[in-house]
Amino acid sequence: MSGFSAQDRPEIIDALAARPFDLLVIGGGITGAGIARDAALRGLRAALVERRDFAHGASSHSARVAHGGVRYIETGNFATVRHASAERHALDRIAPNLVPRLGFTLAGDNWMRLNRYALGLALYDLLGGWRNEPSRRLSAARLRRDEPALARPGVIGGARYVERGVDDARLTLETALSARRAGAVILNYAEARTLLKSGASISGAGVLDGLTGRTFEVRAACVVNATGAWSNAARALDASDPPPLVMPSKGSHLVFPRTLLPVRGAVDFRATGGRRWMYVVPWHNTVLVGTTDSAFEGDPDTVAAAGDEADWMIASVNAAFVDVHLTRADAISSFAGLRPLAFVDGQAMYKMSREHVIAETPSGLISIVGGKLTTHRQMAEDVVDRVCARLGVRARCRTREVTLDDGWEPGGADAMSLRSAAECARGLAPDVVENLTRSYGRRWLEVVALIDQEPALAERLTPSAPYLHAQIVWAARHEMACDLDDALARRTRLRHEDAAHGADCAGRVAAEMAPAAGWSEDETARQAQHYVDRMTARGNGLAPSP
């Protein structure tokens, strides 16, 4: 794969400014990346700019589950379930290494509840059709054997259904990189500050490179606003005081050591007070606990999990599991993301549709809100269909069939032989190899090839997580990681899995990124110190309760 580093930015900016595009996408989350990929695969001249890093917003702050929407059964959103199940199956096909199988278990303490679970899951199986792996009921004995942490006194059985896990930030990045390989010109830390107009029609954007301060213009026949929770602000670049299009819903998560909440798989359970469903999702040596669903009216850049939310989630977990006594102090980290739900005045947040909405202004700005990570491919297809109609282009969508990684099958015989070869040749531990193949697909061998050149890159960033220093060098050279947070929060997920948030290895990581980033010795030291200071001040990330 060709280089894609901070030192390549001048050339990329020149390419963005040099010629008009068919489509400019503003926003580098999963939706924007999907739109750029779809457009490029159809042969359109596509560009994408993101004011922060790829997946900086909600696309790196989800529950890390690609699900078919089983919770929407209760609210009667059956069309959403069918749609999400179909798109989860599409992810199985185009990104198999990124969406491993993930079983969810529920426990019940009375027959009425168990029967409701069985009925709901039967309907879920029916709506998902052949795409869903059939759910099944669990006896009390089977539940105690399979998920002993759920076997509270009075529990008489349970049920299990299957979804897919996903590294949301990695899926977003791989989608963006796939768009680039298909011909799209993409750039992070590039903020659309103004919208250009030819007469009354939008014809591009004025962009600021956030790393150098250089300004430039990107001309495009169509401009798409895919900024998620920031959509209302982006629309304000087109016309003053536009009607709201998005109502952000805040989803907060806590991360705990898996030793304190020893689940064997993912678990669904009712929160204290029965307000909503919660879940626990295993992730390497940690577990994610979530989530909230409340309206958010502040600055999207300041979203964080609050102390009262943490207390409610912790109380719910302690009540649901056997001999679990979590406290705020036990949390390694916390994070919150904003779901960009389509605005419906006066409707309760939990009842608001998760379907996507495409809106167009009189001057031609196309905006997309709603939806979710699982359905991003279909969202992108619908947007690019509209773009093609405007351009008068007939081009078939190919994103259901073209994989993100050239047909790589991580569970196949070739993959297993390559894993064995790498383990023998480089002494990589099984959890490291598993993470590498899941994260990079076929290109994992290119990542570990760096170890042949510099054996010290085979060392882990920290003992407790399966990330290698080779991944840092790869991220800086080939994935446009421009600062330590890019590398430790999104190219790897160490910031949320390590008690020190990666601060202990910040100096070495900065030195490894410096050549590709073009940092001087002083800038390298500043980058490391800045990261350490922020992580020390952040702690576990919980904001004070309002």
N, C-alpha and C positions, 0 to 999 in steps of 0.2 A: 504494500500500500504506500502511495506517495506521501511525502511529508505534509503535515497540516499542523503547523506550530505558530507561535507568536511571531516568529521571524518571517513567516510567509504572509503576514497581514498586508504589507504594502502592495504586494502583487494581487492579493484578493480584492483589496479596495480598488485598485486600478481596474480590475475586471468588472466590479460592480458599477463603476462610474463610466466605463468605456462605451457601453452600448445599451440600447433599450431592451428590456425584458418583456416577455408576455405577461409575467406574473411576478409581483413582489409580495412576499409573505412577511408580515411584521409579527414576530413572536416565535421563539424557539423552544416552546414546550412540545409535548407529544402531538398536539393537534397541528401546530405550525409545521413541525418536521414531517408529519404525515402528508400534509398538503404539498409541501415542496417535493417530496419523494414521488407522489402520485403524478404531479405535473411533469416532473423530469422524465419519468418513465413513459409518459405519453408523447414525449418529444417537444414539450413546451420549453421555452427559455425561462427558467425559474431562478429566483433569487430569494434569500431569506436573511433577515437581520434580527438579532436578539439583543436587547439592551444590557442584559447581564450574561450569565452563562447559560448554555443549553440546559433545559430542565431546572432552571434555578427556582421556579415557582412551584405550583402544585404538582408538576410532573416529577419532582423528586421528594414529595412530601405526602405520598399516598400510603395506603395500607400494604402495598406491595402484593396485591392479589388481583389477578385478572379473573373476574367472576361473572357468572351469568345472571346475577341479580336475584338470587333466591329471596332476599328481603323484600323485594317489590311484590312478591306474592301477597303479602298481608295487605298492601294498599291497592291491590287490584291492577297494578301496572303490567298486565300480561304481555302487551306488545313490547314493552321494554325488555322483559325477560327473554322473549323469543329473539329479539334483535341482539341482545348482549350474548346470548348463548351461541348464536351464529358467528359473532365476531370473535368470541373466545376460541372457537374452533378454527377460525381463519388464522389467529395467532399461533395456534398449534402447528399450522402448516407452514407459515412464512418465517416463524422465529422459534423453532422447537427448542433450541438451546436456552432461550430466555424465559420460557414458561413451563417450568417443571410441574409435574403433578403434585397437588396439595390436597390432602384429605381433611375435611372439617368434621368434628364430632360435636354432638349435642347430647345433653343429659336431661332426663326428666324424673320428677319425683311423684307423679301420679299418672294413671292410665289416660285420663282425659288429655293431659298435655302431650304424652307420647303419641296418642292417636292424632292429635293436631299436627305434630311434627310429621308423622307418616303421611297424612293427607296432603300437607303442604309440599313435601318433597316429592310425592307421587305426581302432583300437578307440575312441579318444577321439571321432573323427568319428562312429562308429557309435552310441555312447552319447548323443552330443549330438544326433544326427539332423539334421533340417533347420535346427536352431538354430545349428549350427556352420558357419562358413565352412571349406571343405575345406582340410586341411593339404596340403603338397606337399614333395617332396624337392628339394634344391638341389645342382647340380653344384659341383665345386670352383671352376670359373670363375665361376659365378653367385654363390657365396658370397663370393669375393674382390671381386666388383663391388658386391654389396649390403651386405656387412658386413665391410669389409677388416680391421678390428681383430681379427676371429676367425680370419683366415687364417694360423695358425701353420704352421711347417714340419711336414709330415706330415699335415695336414688334407686329406681327400680329398672332402669334401662336407658337406652339412648338411640341415636340414629347417626348415620354418617353419609356424607355426600362429598363429591370431588370437584374441586376447582383447579386453578393454576396459580402458582406463585409467580412473581415477576419482580425483577429489579427495575423499578420505574425509571430511574435516571439512566440506566444502561440501555433500556429499550428506546428511550427518547434519543440518546446519543447515537445508537446504532441505526435508527431510522434516519437521523440527520446525515450520518456518514453514507448511508445507502443512497440518499438523495444526491449527495455530492458525487458519488461514483457514477450516478446516472446522468450527471451533467449540471446539476444545480450549483449555484454559487452561494455559499452559506458563510455567515460570520457571526460570532458572538461578540459581546461588548461593543455592539454597534446600535446606537439608539436612533430610532426615527423621531426627529424633533419637530419636523413640519411635514405637511402634505403638499406636494406640488400640484398645480392645476393648469390645465390648458383650457381657457375659457371657463366653463362651469364644471368641467370634468376633471377628476383626479388623474394625474399622469405620473405619479411617483412619490418619492419622499426625500427630504433633506435629512442626512444621517450624520451623526457624530460618532467618531471612533473614540470610545471611552478610555482607551489606553494611551493614545497619543494626542488627542485633542483635534485631530484632523477632521474637517468637515467635507462632505461630498454629496453628490446627488445620485439617486438611483431612479432612472426613468423606467416606467412600466405601463403597459396598456391596462392592466388590472392590479389593484392593490387589495390585499386581504388582511383584515385585522383578526389575528388569532392570538390575542394577548390574554385571554382568560379573564381573571379577576380584574385586570387592568383595562378591560374593553371599553368601559364608559369613558375613561380618560383618553384612550386612543381615538374614540369617536369625536371627542371635543377638539381634536386637531382639525377635523373636517368642518364642524359648525359649532358655534358657541351654544352652550347649554342644551345639548341633545337630550331627548328623553332617555331614561335609564334602560339599558338592554340586559344588564347582568345584575343579579343579586348574589354576592358571594356567600357561601356557606362554609363556616369554619370547621375543619376536622382536625382535632388534636390527637396526638399519640404520645405514649410513654414507652421507653425502652429499658428493660430490666435484664440483669444476668439470668441466663436460663437455669442456673442452679437454684435460684430463688423461686422460680415458677416452672417446675420440671415437666412441661408438656412434651408429648412425643410427636404430636402433629398440631394442626390448627384446631381451635375450639371456638364455637359460637355459644354465647350465653346471654341471658337477660341481665341488663344492668339493674342496679338497686333502684327500687321504685317502679320498675317495669317501663321506664320511659322509652327505652330503645334496646336494640340488640347491640352487643359488643363482641369483640373477638380478641383472641390471642393468636399471634402468628409467629412461629419459630423462625429465627433468622441467624444462621451460624451459631454462635455461642450466646445469643441474646434472644429475647422475645419482645415483639411489638404488641402493645396493648392499645386498643382504640375502639371507637372513635366518637367524638362529639359531632353534633350537627346543629349549629346555631348561626343565626344571621350575624354578619360582620359588616360594620359600617365605617371602620377606620381606614387608615392608610394601609393598603395591601403589603407594603414593604415592611410593616412593623408587626405582622401577625406572629403570635407565639402562643404556646399552650399556657394557660393561666393556672394559678394555684388551686382555685376552687374546682376547676375541671379535673385536675390531677387527683384531688381528694375524692371526687365522685368516682372516677375510674378505679382508683385504688380500693375504695370501699367495695365496689362491685366485684372486683377480682377476689378480694379476701373472702367475700361471702360465697363465691361460686366454687372455689377450689378447696381441696382438703389440705389443712395444715399449711396454709399460705398466709403470711402476715407482712405484706409489703408496706413500706412507708415512702414518703417523698424522698427521703435520703437514699433509698435503695435505687432510685432511678439513675441509670447511667446518663440518659439524655432525654430530651423531649423535642417534638417538632410539630408544627401545625401547617396545614395547607388550606387553600381556599378553592372550593368547588365553584366554578363559574356558572351557577344555575341561571336559566333564563328568567328574567324578572316577571313576576306575577304579583301585582299589588294585593296585599291583604291575605295571602295564602300562607298557611303554616309551613315552616321550612321542610319538615320531614315529609310533607305531602307534595312538595313541588316536583315537577317532572324532571327526570334525568335525561329526557330526550333532548337532542340538540336543535337549535334554531339558527337559521341563516337569515340575516337582515341586510338590506342594501339601502344606502342613502341616495338622495337625488343626484348627488355628484358622482356616485358610482362606488363608494367604499363598501366592500363586502365584509361583513363581520359574522363570526360564528361563535356561539356560546352554548353552554349546556354540554350534554354528553358526559363521557368519562373515558378514562384511559383505555378500557377494554374495547370501546367502540370507536376509537380514534380513526381507524382505517376507513370505516364507512363514512364518518364525518368528512374526512378528506376527500373521499370520492364524490360526495354530494357537492362540496365546494368547487372542486375542479370541473365537475360536470357543468356547473353554472358559468365558470370562467370560459370553458370551451364554447358554450352556447353564445356567450358575448363576443368571443373572438371569431365565431363562425368556423370553428375547427371541429372536425369529427375524429376523435381519437379514443380508443377503448381503454378503460381502466385496466391496469395489469397488476394491481397490488394484491389481489387474492392469490396470484400464482407465482410471482417473483419473490423469492425468499430474501431475507435481509443478508443472508450469508452464503449465497451461491449453492444452495442445496445441501448444506452440511447437516448431518443427522448425528447428534451427540450420543445417542444410544446405540449406534450401529457398530458393526464389527470393525470397521476402519478406525472409528473413534476409540474403541477399547484397545486395539493394538497400539495406537499412538499414545494412549495414556500409559500403557505398560512400558513402552519404549522410553517415554519421558521420565517416568518414575525411576527406571533403572539408570538412565544416562545422567540424570541430574539430581537424583535423590529427593524428588519433590514428594511431600506428604500427600495422602489421598484427598484431604480436605482442600489443599491448595490446588491440586489438579482439577478437582470438581469445580471449584470456583473459576478457574481459568477457562475451562471448556464451556461452562455456563455463560460466562461473561463475553468471551471473544469468539466462540464458535471456531471455525477453521483457523482464524488468525491467532489462536492461542499459541500455536507453534512458533509464529513470528515473535510473539512476546517473549517466550522462554528462550528463543534463540539469542536474545540479548545477554543471557547468562553465560553463553559460550564466550562472548567477548569480555565480559566482566563478571566473574563468578560471585562476587559479593552481592550482585543483584538478586541472587536466589534467596537472600535473607528476608524474613518476614518484617513488615513494618512494626508489628507488635506481636508478642507470643500468642495472644489470645484470638487473633483474627487471621484469615487465610490470604492476606494480601502481601504481595512481594514488592520489593523495591524496583524490580523490573517493570512493574505496572506503572510506576511513577514516571520512569523514563519514557515508556511507550506513550503515556498520556500527554506528556509535554511535547513529544516529537510528532505524534500522529493524531491527537484528539483535541488539539487547541486548548489544552489546560493552561490557563494564563496566570493563575495564582494558586496558593496552597489549598484554599478552600475548594477550588475546582477539583483538585487531585484527591483530597481527603474526604470530601463530602459527597461527590458525585461520580468521579471516575472510579474511586473505591468508595465504600460507605463507612470508613473507619471513624469519622467524626462522631457518628451515632452509636458505634459499637464498642468504643474504647473509653474507659473511665477517664482518661486524660484527653480524650478527643483527638488523639494524634499529636498533642503538643510535645510529647517526649521525643518524637522523631522529626519534628518540624525542621530543625537545622539541617539534617541530612537530606530530607525531602527537598528543601529549598536548593541545596547544592546540586542535587540530581536534576532539578528542573532548569537550573540557571543557563546551561548552554543553549537549550532550545528556546528558552524565553528571552535570551539576550541580556540577562541581568549582570551588572557589575558585581564585584565582591561586596561593596557597600549595600547595593540593592538586595542582594541575596540575604545578607544579615538582617536587613530591615524587614523583608518579607517574613522571615522566620520569627522575628521578635513580635511583629504585628499579629501574626497568627497566635502565638503563645499568649500574648496579652488578651486577645479577644476570647480565647477559649478559657483562660483563667477567670475572666470576668463573667463569662457565660454560665459556668457551672453546668447544671443539668438543663439549663435553658428555660426553666419555668418562670413566666412573668408573674408579677404580683396580681392578686385577684382585684377586679375592678371594685 
